[in-house]
Amino acid sequence: MQWRLAGLSRARDNIQNQLSDLVKQKPRNKDDDDLISEMTRLEAMLQVSRDDLVCRSYRITPVSSFLSQLL
């Protein structure tokens, strides 16, 4: 029984060390995550705007207008 506890303790220590190493390898912080989220949001808005521009040039109902009418 005691050797099992010792083995579990070693396994726990190894996992904690691996987790610590992973945290050190990930330099991103909340600010980085916020910036990535904002960039993703802006890229989506840009794509919708491009789609609307294409639709207007071909006189097609833009997707955003169509969706707003549905909602």
N, C-alpha and C positions, 0 to 999 in steps of 0.2 A: 504493500500500500504506500509506503513511504517513497519507494522508487518511482511510483506513478506520479506522486505529487511533485517530486523533483523534476521529472520529465515534463510535466505540465508547466511548471515554473520556467524551465528553460525554453519551452515552446512559446510561452507568453512573452518572455524577454526577447526572444528572436523576432516575434511578430511586432512588438513595440519598437524594436530597433529598425525593422524594415519600414514601419509606418513613419518613424522619425526621418528616415532617409528619403522617403517619398515626399514628405512635406518640404524638406530642404530642396528637393529637385523642382518643385512647383513654385516658381517665383511669382506667379500671378497672385494678386490680392483682389479685394472687393472692387477697388477702383478699376482694375483691368477688366473684371467681369462686367462692370457697369458700362464701360466703354465698348466692349464687344457687343453687349445687348443693344446699345444705342446705334452702333454701326449696322447691326442686323436690321433694326427697325428702319433706319434711313435707307438702306439698300432695298428693302421691300417697298417703301414709299416711292423710291426712284423708279423701280420696275413698274409699279402701277401707273406712274406718271408717263413713262415711256409707252406703255400699252395704250393709255388714253390718247396720247399724241398720234400714235399709229392709227388708232380707230378714227380719230377726227380727220386725219388726212385721207382716209378711205371712206369717210362718212358712215362709219359703223358705230353703233351705240357702245360707248366705253363700258368696260366691265364694272368699274366703280359706280357708274350711274345706274347700271342695270341692278347691281347688288343693293344700292341704296333704295331703289324703287321696291325691291322685294322686302326689304326690312322696314 
